[in-house]
Amino acid sequence: MSTIDPLQAGPAAAATEAAPAPAMDAATRARAEKAAVQFEGYMIAEMLKQTRQGLRELAADDGTRDRSRDDLQDMADRAVADAMAGSRAFGIADALLRQVLPPEPLKTSAAAVALPVSGAAADTRTR
């Protein structure tokens, strides 16, 4: 009878390890970003709609409320929501993209690598 060591990596353990995510083409990434921004716009529009609806219920309704004005306000709320989503104001699109898209590989450049400076050149600050 043999004992099983759970810390020892065997063929079964290797099969369960996460494989690196496949690279995603730019068109697919762009479609995912567009969908995420549209979803953020929808969520913001729904929040504004619920807020506006609550304000309408709190307001005194004497029967003179103009329904066309309400429709215009709804359209304006949707435009504001789309503008806010375009700037990713709430971060909903970014959170969705972190969940859906594989991470992009880090790109390093020679200019980004800082080398340590020693000697008199290290203290060039003026006081």
Backbone as a ProteinNet text record, in pm:
[ID]
protein_1_A
[PRIMARY]
MSTIDPLQAGPAAAATEAAPAPAMDAATRARAEKAAVQFEGYMIAEMLKQTRQGLRELAADDGTRDRSRDDLQDMADRAVADAMAGSRAFGIADALLRQVLPPEPLKTSAAAVALPVSGAAADTRTR
[TERTIARY]
85.6	0	89.7	66.9	149.2	73.1	147.1	85	87.5	-9.7	-20.6	24.9	121	171.4	101	12.3	-61.4	26.5	145.4	234.4	319.7	324.7	405.2	325.1	385.8	317.2	330.5	219.7	217.4	145.3	114.9	45.2	-91.7	-163.1	-295.8	-284.1	-182.3	-163.1	-123.9	-43.3	-2.4	-119.8	-215.1	-331.5	-425.7	-427	-519.6	-461.9	-332.3	-273.6	-330.5	-343.6	-400.6	-301.9	-349.9	-267.8	-268	-161.3	-161.3	-273.9	-331.8	-444	-395.3	-474.1	-432.7	-437.5	-353.7	-351.2	-482.8	-527	-653.3	-623.3	-689.2	-664.7	-727.5	-680.6	-722.9	-871.2	-926	-1067.5	-1157.6	-1121.9	-1201.4	-1192.8	-1073.6	-1055.9	-1137.2	-1138.5	-1214.3	-1364.6	-1413.4	-1556.5	-1592.1	-1503.5	-1528.3	-1529.9	-1437.9	-1435.1	-1560.3	-1604.1	-1724.6	-1846.5	-1857.3	-1970.5	-1966.4	-1847.9	-1835.2	-1873.6	-1833.1	-1868.3	-2019.2	-2077.9	-2223.2	-2297	-2246.7	-2309.8	-2298.6	-2182.9	-2167.9	-2267	-2283.9	-2381.2	-2522	-2556	-2688.7	-2707.4	-2607.2	-2617.7	-2632	-2554.4	-2564	-2699.9	-2748.9	-2880.6	-2990.3	-2979.2	-3078.8	-3075.3	-2955.5	-2945.9	-3009.7	-2980.5	-3041.2	-3192.7	-3238.5	-3382.1	-3452.8	-3394.4	-3454.4	-3453.9	-3346.4	-3339.7	-3445.1	-3455.8	-3554.3	-3696.6	-3720.2	-3852.8	-3886.8	-3789.6	-3813.1	-3844.1	-3773.5	-3799.5	-3939	-3981.8	-4115.2	-4224	-4200.5	-4300	-4305.8	-4191.8	-4189.7	-4250.8	-4242	-4296.4	-4449	-4506.5	-4652.6	-4705.8	-4791.2	-4847.6	-4991.4	-5007.2	-5140.7	-5207.8	-5150.9	-5210.4	-5162	-5074	-5025.9	-4887.9	-4837.3	-4703.9	-4706.3	-4608.3	-4599	-4519.2	-4583.3	-4518.5	-4405	-4417.2	-4310.5	-4183.8	-4200.7	-4085.1	-4014.8	-4093	-4034.3	-3954.9	-4008.2	-3938.1	-3807.7	-3810.6	-3688.3	-3584	-3628.8	-3536.4	-3476.2	-3556.4	-3505	-3399.2	-3423.2	-3324.8	-3197.2	-3212.1	-3095.1	-3017.6	-3089.7	-3023.5	-2943.6	-2999.6	-2929.8	-2803.5	-2811.9	-2694.7	-2586.2	-2626.6	-2530.5	-2467.9	-2549.2	-2498.4	-2397.2	-2426.1	-2333.1	-2202	-2210.1	-2089.2	-2006.1	-2072.9	-2001.8	-1939.5	-2011	-1957.9	-1839.3	-1844.2	-1733.1	-1604.4	-1616.4	-1497.5	-1470.6	-1553.6	-1542.3	-1541.6	-1636.4	-1643.8	-1667.6	-1746.4	-1780.5	-1688.3	-1617.1	-1526.1	-1592.6	-1719.6	-1791.4	-1731.3	-1705.5	-1647.5	-1510.4	-1429.3	-1296.2	-1304.1	-1397.3	-1413.5	-1458.1	-1550.1	-1594.2	-1479	-1401.5	-1291.1	-1184.3	-1161.5	-1065	-1113	-1244.7	-1299.4	-1302.7	-1323.6	-1348.5	-1222.1	-1140.1	-1024	-901.1	-816.1	-689	-600.8	-512.8	-426.4	-331.3	-302.6	-208.8	-67.2	22.2	160.6	223.7	312.2	379.9	480.5	484	579.6	682.5	806.1	912	996	1040	1127.8	1257.9	1357.9	1488.7	1481.5	1394.4	1382.4	1316	1235.1	1163.1	1250.4	1361	1449.2	1540.3	1536	1619	1744.6	1856.4	1982.8	2024	2080.5	2124.1	2240.8	2240	2344.3	2425.9	2557	2641.3	2732.6	2789.1	2886.9	2823.4	2897.7	2854.8	2736.2	2719.1	2606.9	2474.3	2475.9	2352.7	2287.5	2364.6	2306.8	2320.8	2232.5	2235.6	2124.9	2053.3	1944.9	2000.4	1928.3	1966.4	1882.9	1938.7	1865.1	1816.6
-117.5	0	123.1	211.2	330.7	449.4	545.6	667.1	774.5	858.8	968.6	1096.2	1158.8	1286.1	1398.7	1474.8	1580.8	1696	1710.2	1819.1	1784.1	1655.4	1613.4	1634.8	1702	1730.3	1610.4	1556.7	1443.4	1482.1	1385.1	1415.9	1478.7	1434.5	1491.4	1635.7	1664.3	1801.1	1892.9	1841.9	1924.1	1956.1	1864.7	1886.4	1989.9	2005.8	2100.4	2240.6	2256.4	2390.2	2474.8	2602.5	2693.1	2714.3	2693.3	2717.5	2866.8	2918.3	3061	3093.3	3208.4	3249.8	3276.2	3234.7	3260.8	3410	3450.5	3591.4	3627.2	3748.2	3792.6	3897.5	3885.1	3981.7	4116	4219.1	4356.3	4377.6	4313.4	4332.5	4275.6	4159.5	4099.6	4184.5	4232.9	4319	4447.5	4505.6	4629.3	4604.5	4490.1	4458.1	4438	4373.1	4352.2	4485.8	4575.1	4706.4	4786.8	4780.5	4853	4799.8	4668.5	4608.5	4644.3	4645.6	4679	4824.4	4914.1	5055.8	5074.9	5003.6	5012	4959	4852.6	4798.9	4898.2	4961.9	5064.2	5178.2	5218	5322.7	5281.3	5155.9	5105	5108.3	5066.1	5065	5207	5299.6	5438.4	5495.2	5465.6	5514.7	5459.3	5334.3	5276	5342.7	5374.8	5444.3	5582.4	5653.8	5786.1	5775.4	5673.4	5653	5628	5543.1	5515.1	5639.1	5716.1	5840.3	5939	5954.6	6046.9	6001.2	5870.1	5817.9	5844.1	5828.2	5857.7	6004	6091.4	6234.2	6270.1	6206.2	6232.3	6187.9	6075.7	6027.9	6117.2	6175	6264.3	6400.4	6441.1	6571	6566	6677.7	6686.6	6673.5	6575	6553.6	6604.4	6721.5	6781.2	6760.7	6670.1	6641.8	6731.9	6824.7	6917	6878.9	6763.5	6721.8	6689.3	6740.6	6722.1	6595	6498.6	6370.9	6387.8	6482.4	6504.1	6556.3	6634.6	6683	6565.5	6471.8	6352.7	6271.3	6259	6185	6253.3	6385.3	6459.9	6444	6444.4	6424.8	6284.1	6184.7	6048.4	6039.7	6107.8	6108.5	6179.8	6288.6	6361	6276.1	6204.4	6115.6	6007.6	5954.7	5851.8	5909.2	6033.3	6097.1	6120.9	6163.2	6183.3	6049.7	5945.7	5812.6	5763.1	5783	5740.7	5818.6	5948	6029.5	5984.3	5956.5	5909.2	5772.3	5685	5551.8	5561	5656.1	5674.6	5712.3	5783.6	5819.4	5718.1	5612.1	5504.3	5560.4	5649.2	5721.2	5629.4	5525.1	5438.7	5317.4	5286.6	5173	5038.9	5039.7	4914.5	4843.3	4916.5	4856.2	4797.5	4868.6	4818.8	4689.9	4684.5	4563.6	4445.5	4471	4365.1	4315.3	4407.3	4368.9	4290.2	4323.6	4246.1	4102.3	4082.8	3948.6	3870.1	3937.8	3870.4	3852.1	3955.6	3951.9	3896.4	3827.1	3785.4	3908.4	3904.8	4021.4	4039.1	4164.4	4195.3	4174.9	4125.7	4110.8	4246.4	4250.6	4376.1	4408.7	4533.2	4579.1	4667	4628.5	4708.4	4769.8	4888.1	4955.3	4989.9	5017.1	5051.2	5179.9	5272.4	5399.1	5380	5274.9	5254.2	5190.1	5129.6	5063.5	5168.2	5181.1	5279.7	5211.6	5272.4	5221	5301.9	5235.4	5310	5401.8	5518.6	5617.6	5625.4	5622	5627.4	5749.5	5781.6	5889.8	6027.1	6125.9	6264.9	6292.2	6213.1	6233.2	6198.4	6121.2	6079.2	6194	6289.4	6398.9	6528.1	6548.3	6668.4	6765.7	6737.2	6825.9	6954.2	7063.4	7190.9	7210.2	7272.2	7291.1	7429.7
0	0	0	-94.9	-103.9	-46.9	4.1	56.8	-49.3	-43.3	-140.4	-73.7	-134.3	-83.2	-158.3	-90.7	-160.8	-206.3	-148.4	-187.4	-308	-340.4	-454.2	-581.6	-677.3	-802.9	-894.9	-934	-1025.7	-1151.9	-1237	-1362.2	-1339.4	-1237.6	-1210.9	-1164.5	-1083.1	-1035.3	-1149.6	-1241.4	-1355.3	-1445.4	-1455.4	-1541.6	-1483.7	-1351.2	-1289.8	-1279.5	-1305.9	-1300.6	-1413.2	-1386.1	-1485.7	-1599.3	-1718.6	-1836.9	-1865.2	-1924.8	-1957.9	-2054.8	-2035.6	-2119.9	-2261.8	-2360.4	-2498.8	-2529.3	-2620.6	-2659.9	-2729.3	-2708.4	-2766.3	-2872.9	-2985.7	-3092.5	-3058.4	-3125	-3094.5	-3122.1	-3224.9	-3258.2	-3148.8	-3096.2	-2988.7	-2863.1	-2832.4	-2714.4	-2730.1	-2848.6	-2872.8	-2857.2	-2907.4	-2891.5	-2744.8	-2670.1	-2527.6	-2453.4	-2488.2	-2423.1	-2456.7	-2582.3	-2622.4	-2546.6	-2536.6	-2464.5	-2316.3	-2257.1	-2115.1	-2089.6	-2178.5	-2163.2	-2181.9	-2277.7	-2296.5	-2174.9	-2115.8	-1994.7	-1880.2	-1866.5	-1762.4	-1786.2	-1911.9	-1943.5	-1906.2	-1933.1	-1896.6	-1745.2	-1670.4	-1524	-1468.1	-1519.7	-1474.1	-1510	-1631.4	-1673.8	-1583	-1544.5	-1454	-1316.6	-1268	-1139.3	-1148.2	-1257.8	-1275.8	-1290.7	-1362.4	-1383	-1249.3	-1165.9	-1035.7	-946.9	-953.3	-875.9	-923.2	-1054.3	-1111.3	-1075.6	-1081.7	-1049.3	-902.8	-815	-673.6	-650.4	-721.5	-708.2	-759.8	-867.2	-922.4	-825.6	-758.5	-661.9	-539.7	-501.8	-386.5	-417.9	-544.2	-583	-577.3	-548.1	-545.1	-686.9	-708.8	-841.3	-840.3	-899.2	-902.4	-1038.4	-1121.2	-1250.5	-1361.5	-1331.7	-1434.3	-1487	-1441.4	-1484.3	-1633.3	-1703.8	-1847.8	-1877.3	-1942	-1972.2	-2073.5	-2165.2	-2263.4	-2196	-2090.5	-2015.1	-1947	-1895	-1832.9	-1935.1	-2055.5	-2160.4	-2198.7	-2206.4	-2237.9	-2127.4	-2002.5	-1891.9	-1895.9	-1933.6	-1946.6	-2055.3	-2167	-2275.8	-2232.4	-2159	-2109.4	-2009	-1924.3	-1828.9	-1901.3	-2010.2	-2086.4	-2151.7	-2201.5	-2260.6	-2155.8	-2036.1	-1927.2	-1887.9	-1881.4	-1845.3	-1948.4	-2076.6	-2181	-2173.6	-2144.5	-2131.6	-2011.1	-1901.2	-1781.9	-1806.8	-1876	-1905.9	-2000.1	-2093.7	-2186.4	-2115.9	-2005.1	-1927.5	-1816.4	-1814.3	-1714.4	-1572.5	-1548.1	-1421.5	-1301.7	-1317.8	-1205.8	-1196.5	-1303.2	-1301.8	-1325.9	-1362.7	-1386.9	-1507.7	-1613.7	-1734.7	-1705.4	-1628.8	-1596	-1514.3	-1419.6	-1338.6	-1424.8	-1517	-1607.9	-1694.1	-1747.7	-1834.9	-1759.6	-1632.2	-1553.3	-1535.8	-1529.2	-1512.3	-1642.7	-1754.1	-1881.2	-1964.5	-1971.6	-2060.6	-1989.1	-2063.5	-2003.2	-1984.1	-1885.4	-1863.2	-1980.3	-2010.9	-2118	-2067	-2151.6	-2107.2	-2081.9	-1983.4	-1950.7	-2058.6	-2096.2	-2196.4	-2126.3	-2134.6	-2073.3	-2183.2	-2158.2	-2253.6	-2184.1	-2261.6	-2205.4	-2124.3	-2163	-2090.9	-1955.5	-1940.5	-1815.6	-1709.2	-1747.8	-1653.1	-1591.7	-1459.3	-1389.8	-1338.8	-1365.1	-1316.4	-1194.4	-1093.6	-974.9	-1008.7	-947.5	-969.2	-841.8	-855.3	-736.4	-742.6	-630.9	-623.7	-618.2	-666.6	-660.3	-751.2	-854.7	-947.1	-882.4	-774.9	-708.3	-634.5	-582.9	-505.9	-585.7	-679.9	-763.6	-726.1	-617.7	-576.6	-516.8	-539	-477.9	-353.4	-259.3	-133.9	-118.5
[MASK]
+++++++++++++++++++++++++++++++++++++++++++++++++++++++++++++++++++++++++++++++++++++++++++++++++++++++++++++++++++++++++++++++

